[in-house]
Amino acid sequence: MLFGLLVPVAAFAETAATAGADTYKNLGLALGAGLAIGIAVIGGANGQGKAAAAALEGIGRNPGAADKLFVPMIIGLALIESLVIYALLIAFMLYGKIS
């Protein structure tokens, strides 16, 4: 997340002398893109960690249920990861609006 916040600052450092309204708009878009992917990654990693921990705890309590828990866990992890990928696409779209 820190990288996403520092890249826009470095990208707009040389245009600081001619700062106009358009520069501030671009800076806002760049910061928004960085925050969008940063927050999505934090939430996705937290959700995946909790889902995997719950599945492994269930398998630990009942090893015979491992086959029944594995496929739903993988599907759940894929759905959680898809939300992070959507946030990445939104960040790319915001980054593409920077002129």
SVG drawing of the C-alpha trace seen along z (x, -y; Angstrom):
<svg xmlns="http://www.w3.org/2000/svg" viewBox="-19 -27 30 67">
<polyline fill="none" stroke="black" stroke-width="0.4" points="0.0,0.0 2.9,-2.3 4.2,-1.7 0.8,-2.7 0.9,-6.0 4.5,-6.9 4.3,-6.3 1.9,-9.2 4.1,-11.5 7.2,-10.6 5.2,-10.7 4.0,-14.3 7.2,-15.6 8.5,-17.3 5.2,-19.0 4.9,-20.6 6.1,-23.9 3.2,-24.2 0.6,-22.8 -2.9,-23.4 -6.4,-22.0 -5.7,-19.2 -2.6,-18.1 -4.6,-17.9 -7.3,-15.9 -4.6,-13.5 -3.1,-13.2 -6.5,-12.4 -7.0,-9.7 -3.6,-8.2 -4.1,-8.2 -7.5,-6.7 -6.1,-3.9 -3.4,-3.2 -5.9,-3.2 -8.4,-1.0 -5.9,1.8 -4.3,1.4 -7.6,1.7 -8.8,4.6 -5.6,6.5 -5.8,6.1 -9.5,7.2 -8.9,10.1 -5.9,11.4 -7.8,11.2 -10.8,13.1 -8.7,15.8 -6.8,16.3 -9.9,16.7 -11.5,19.0 -8.4,21.3 -8.1,21.3 -11.7,22.3 -11.4,25.1 -8.2,26.4 -9.7,26.3 -12.7,28.3 -10.3,30.8 -8.3,31.1 -11.4,31.9 -12.8,34.3 -10.1,35.6 -12.8,37.7 -14.5,34.5 -11.4,33.3 -12.8,34.3 -16.1,32.5 -14.4,29.3 -11.7,29.0 -13.8,28.1 -16.0,25.5 -12.9,23.9 -11.2,23.6 -14.3,22.1 -14.6,19.6 -11.0,18.6 -11.4,18.1 -14.5,15.9 -12.6,13.8 -9.6,13.4 -12.0,12.3 -13.0,9.3 -9.3,8.3 -8.9,8.7 -11.9,6.5 -10.3,3.8 -7.1,4.2 -9.1,3.6 -10.7,0.5 -7.3,-0.8 -6.1,-0.3 -9.1,-2.2 -8.5,-5.1 -4.8,-5.0 -5.8,-5.2 -7.8,-8.4 -4.6,-10.2 -3.6,-12.5"/>
</svg>
